[in-house]
Amino acid sequence: MVTITDVARHAGVAVSTVSYVLSGKRAISATTRQRVLASIRALGYHPNAGARALASKRANVIALVLPLRSGMHLPVLMQFATAVVTTARQFDHDVLLVTADEGPDGLRRIAASAMVDGIVLMDVEMHDPRVPLLRDLERPSVLIGFPAEAENLTCVDLDFYRAGAACVDHLASLGHREIALLGAPAVVYERDTGFAHRTRAGFTETAERYGIAATAQPCEESFDAVRQELAGLLERHPDLTGLVVHNEAAVAHVLAALPLLGRQVPHDISVVAICPDEVAERASPALTSVLIPAEDVGHQAVTLLMRKLEGQQVPAATLLDPRLTVRASTAAPAAADSAAILPDGAVMR
């Protein structure tokens, strides 16, 4: 078996130099670094991960705590998970995926095992029972999401309040005066999940500033449930011309059900979604949407965690700005008077 001593002899450097090249703990000249790396490739040397962990007192593993709960859309969650895994690899770390919904007990078990160096936590609730423990753990952590009280925590996410507001801004600019939000399944709100509450707050409060009639309600994920929700909504609000959908699993069902209920998109009703770009782009018609930036959020979460592991100061809150892309699913309402509405309720013709 090739050893680090063999690599040092082959490269004509000290063993400590090879160690520094592998660990990155000390600056090595580019020429020397390339010579060492060339010797590693030539000899087929593979550093022993266990030995490196013992030497550095690091496991080189981070935990991604992603409890699989009802009402969660797995394809989008996996985008976050993939971003975490690929970014961790860039830092020479592996990822332990924890999907059991064990609350604080699960975090204690992970932290006590010495299996991981730090923790990334997802599906954060407004009053998450895991949060008080995170403040006390010796292991550094980063939350993808924001609890109601985020003091002494490191959190990163899309600014969902502004995402909901951006959807209303767009519909108001087109002249819509009655709009609705179809949100996540009811169980997501019952769990007090942060992103769902913040989107709804951004939607309703912005509509109120514009003086627009607005209603917000949960939406289940099956086609039959979506059609039933839409039928009831249109019966109660026959003048509804704008719809915001914050439920990735329901988006396609909404577009399929509306024509069956006598509403063509966008002639009779405009639809805006908060979803990944690929969901919006493959819809028919293509959806005006606010991007859920899973790749950026996952990358930021791991980068923040790595900085904390190195003892660096990091911002407590990182909110990513929403980005709305206009596509074919939104237009001015068909009514003759379709003047844009300003935030103070004034009408711009």
N, C-alpha and C positions, 0 to 999 in steps of 0.2 A: 504494500500500500504506500502510495506517495505521501510524504509528510511535508510539513511547512519548511523543515530544514532542507529537504531536497529542492524545494522551489527556491529558497534563498541561495543555495549553492549554484543552481542552474542560472539564476539571474545575476549572481555576483554581488549580492547585497546581504545585509544582516537579516536575521530572522525577524527582528523587531520591525524592520522596514516592510517586510511582507505582511506582518500583522497590521501595521498602520494602513497599508493599501486596502486590506480587506475590511477593516473596521471603519475607515474614514475618520479616525479620531485625531489624526495629525496630518498637516499639509505635507504632501510629498510632491516633488517636482514631476511635471508631466512626462519627462523622458524616463525617469526611474519608474514611475507608475506604469507606463506602457511596457517597459522591459519586464516588470514583475508579472503583469497580466499575460504577456506573451509566454512566459515560462509556465504559468498556471495552465494555459491552454495546451502548451506542448506536452506537459507531463500528465495532463488529465487530473489535476489536483482538485479535490472537493473538500472544502473546509467542513469540519465536524460541527454540526449545528449545536449539539449538546455541549461540546467543549466551549464554543463561542458564548453560549448562554451562561455557562458557569463563570467564564472569565469576566463577562460584562454584567453579571447579575441581571440579565434580561432574558426573557423567554422568546423575544422576537415574534410575539403573537399578540394580536389585539382581539378583543371580543366584540362582535356585533350582536347586540341584544335586540332581536326583532321578533317579538311574540306574535305568532300567527293566530289572529283573532277573526271572528266573524265580521263581515262588512269591509274587509281589507281587500284591495285589488292586487292580486299576486304579481301580474306582469309589471306593474309600476314599482312595487316593492323590490322586485328583482333588479330593476334598473338601479335603484339606490344601492342594493347589495353588491352588484357588479362594480359600481363606481368605488365603493369602499375597498373591495378586494384588489382591484387593479391599482388603486393609489397606494394601498399598503404594500403591494409588491415593489413599487418604486422605492419604498423605504426599507426594503429587505425584511418585511414582516408578513407573516401569514395571518389568516383571519379565522377565528373560532366563531361559527354561526350558532347562536343560541336562540331557538325558536319556542321553547317552552314558556308558557305564561305563568311564571312563578313569583312575580312581584319582587319585593325586597329580599325575600329568602333566596331567590335565584342569584341576585347580585352578590349577596353575602357568600354564597357557595363559590361563585366564580372568583371573587377577590381572595378568598381564603385558600384557594387551590394553588396559587402561584403559577397558574398555567398561562396567564396573560399579563401584559405590561400595562394595558389601559383598556377602556371600555367606550364604545360608541353605542348610544341608546336611541332607539326609534319608537315611533307610535307613542308620543308623549302626550299625556293628558293634562288638562288645566290644573288639576289638583292631584298630580301623579304620586302615588304612595312610595314610589322608588326614589323620588327626588331628595327627601331628607337624608336618606342613607348615602346618596352620592356625595353629598357635602362632607360626610364624615369618613369616607373610604380613603385609604392611602393611595389607591390606584387613581391616576388621573382619568377624567372622563369628558366626553363631548356629547351633547344631546342634539339629535336632528329633530328639531321642534322646540317649542317654548311652553313651559308651564306658566301658570298665572303669576307665580313668584319665582323670578329667575336669578335672584341675588346669589352671588358666590357660585355660579354655574357658568359653563361655557356652552352656548347654544348657537346653532346655525339652521337656517331654513329660508325658503321663499317667504317673502312678506305677503302672507295670504290675505291680510286685511286690505293691503293695497291692490292685490290681485282681484278681489271682489269689487273694489272701488273702480278699477280700470275697466271692468266689464260694463259697469253702469255708465261710466264716462263715455264709452264708445256708443252705447245705445242711445244715451241722451243726445250726443252730438248728431245722431241721425234723425232725431225728432220723436223717439218713442216715449210714450207717456204712461204706459202700463206694462210692467215687466214682472217676471217671476224668477226665482232661483230654485232649481231642483238640485238638492244637495246630496250628501252621502246617505247611505242607509241609516235608518233610525237608531240602530244599535251604536253607531259611531258617535252620535250626539249624546246618547244615553251614557256612554263611557266618558263623556266630557273631553273628547279628543280635541286638542288645541287647534289644529289647522282647520277643522270643519267650523268651529265656533268663530274663528277669526275671519274666515271667508264670508260667513253669513253676516257678521257685524259690519264688515266693509261694504257689503252689498246693500244692506238695509239703511245704514247711516248715510251713505252717499246718495241713495235714492231720495232719502228724506231731504237732503240739502238741495237737490234739484226740484223738489216738489213733485216727484214722480210717484204714482201709485205702485207699490211693490209688495209682493208676498214671497215668503221663503218657506220651503217645506222639504222634509227628507224624501228620498226616493230609493226604492229597492232596486235590485239589479236585473231581474228577469224581464223578458219582453212583456208578459201579461201584466206584471206589476207596473211597469212603466206606462203601458197603454192606459191602464186604469187610473194612474195618477194624473196623466195628461187629460184624460176625458173629464175627470172631476174638476181639474184646474180650469179648463176651458169653459166648462158649464158655469162655474162660479164667477169667472172673469172673461166674459165673451169678447171684451175689447182688448184683450192681451195681445201685444204685438212683439214683445221681446222676451227671450228666454235665455237664462244662464244655467249651464249644466256643470256642476262640480261633482261628477261621479263617472269615472272613466268607463266602468263596466256598463253604464246605462246609455252612453252617448249614441252608439249605433242604434239602440232600440228607440231612442227619442226620434232620430231622423227617419226611422222606418215607420213609427207609429203616427207621426203628425199627418202625413198624407191620408192615412186611413181615417183620420178624424177631420178631414176636410181642410187642412192647413198645409199650404205649400211653402217650402223654405227656399228663398227668403221673401217671396212675394207677400205671403200672408203673415208670416212670423219669422223674425230673425233669431238665430241661435248662436250663442257664444259659449265656448267650453273652456274649462281650466283643465288641461290635460297635456300629455307629451305631444310633441310636434308630429310624430309618426301617426298617432291616432287621429289628429286633426287633418293631416294631409291625405290619408287614405279614405276619409269619409266622403260621402256623396250627398250634397255638395261639400266641397272642402270647407272645413270649419274655421271661422274666425276664432282665435284661441289665445289664451294666456298660457305660456309654456310652464310646465312643471320641470324645473331644471335638475333632474335627479343626478345627472353626472356631475354638475357643478357642486351641488350640495354635498354629495358623497366625498368628492375630492377635498372640499373645504374642511369637512369634518375630520378626515384622517390627517390632513396637514396641520390643523389646529392641535390634534392629539399628539402628533409627533413633536411639535414645538413644546407642548407641555412636558412631554417625556424628557426633553433636553433642558428643562428648567427655564424656558423662555416665557416672557409675558405674552399673553394673547388677549384679544378683545373678548369681553364677556358676551356680547351679542353680535352676530353677523346675520343681517337680513339682506337677502338678494332681491334686487329690484325686479318687479314683474315686467315681462315683455309681451305685449299684445301684438299679434300678427293678424292683419285683416285679410280674410279670404272670401269665399263666395257665399257664405251662409248668412251674411248680414247686409241689410239695405234699409233705406228710409221706408217707413210704413206706407202702405198703399193709399191711405187716406190723403186727400188733396192737401190738407194742412199738415205738413210734415216738417215744420221749422225746427231747428235745433233748440235745445233747452240749455240755458246757462245754469251754473251751480246755485245761483240765487233764486232760481225759478223763473227768471225772465226768459222771454222767447226771442230768439234771433232768427230773423227771416232772411 
